[in-house]
Amino acid sequence: LAEEGINHECKLCNQMFDSPAKLLCHLIEHSFEGMGGTFKCPVCFTVFVQANKLQQHIFAVHGQEDKIYDCSQCPQKFFFQTELQVCF
């Protein structure tokens, strides 16, 4: 999820975003499709009604060590399986 100002494409649905933060928020929404419109933190299980609030919470409260999904193709770790799916 590189630089601002460059188009960032969701590899799951091909939608385009103008920042990596917006793409990440979109990937969080993919993670919770069909879950009734709530977004649960995968680390502490706090529930949010907006994906961007969950995203803000994760960046403010949880660090690299809390990421639960390891990529088998590179050393990156992720909070959400959808991030892992678009890594490779």
C-alpha positions, 0 to 999 in steps of 0.5 A: 500500500504505497504512496498517496496520489497514485491510484490504488486498486483493490485486487478483490473487486478492481475498485480504485482509490486515491490513497493507501488509507482509503484502500485499507478502509475498503479492504476492512469493509470486504473483511466484514461483508455480510456481518450486519454492518459492524466492524470488530477489532481482530485484536481486542474485539471492540466493535465499531459501526464504521470501517474507518473508525476501526482503522483509526482504532487499530493505528492508535491502539495496536502495533505491528506485534498485534498483526495476526496474518503472516504472508507466506510469500514475504515478511509482511504481517496484517490485521485482516485476511483481505490485506493478506489476499491482496499481498500476493 
